[in-house]
Amino acid sequence: MIITTNYKSLKLCKHGLSTWDAMLSVALQVTNEYMTSIKGSSIKDLVIEKIGLPKMPQQMELDSGESIIRGRISWMLSKLAVGGLL
């Protein structure tokens, strides 16, 4: 199975960032590469690195100051955990 990891090839939102559901397979691939458990913050960093997201989009924030991409990855991790995949 080929997993698309280039953020430009993933489904994007209006901000030009990957949607949370587009990063599901990338997150599963990242967590599968580690034999030990890793923290959510580390998974976020690894997913961002894996999809090759440039610094500018990484720095996009909501009015509240929350990182948009990290928020999307948090939603994705939550969905995977609820589904029993993490």
C-alpha angles and dihedrals in degrees: 000000000000116000117203109227102168107102091215089061094049125085106279133204128221090279092058091250126127114264117242093249092051090061097052096098091044091054092048090050091050094049091045090057091063121072093198129054116272131199122259091243090056091049089052092052092046094049091050090050093044094053091046096235110182120234096255096062090041088061096053111120139188119241087265090061094249117140108252096213094045089050091052091049090049090055090049093049090049092052091048091049093048089049090053094244096117 
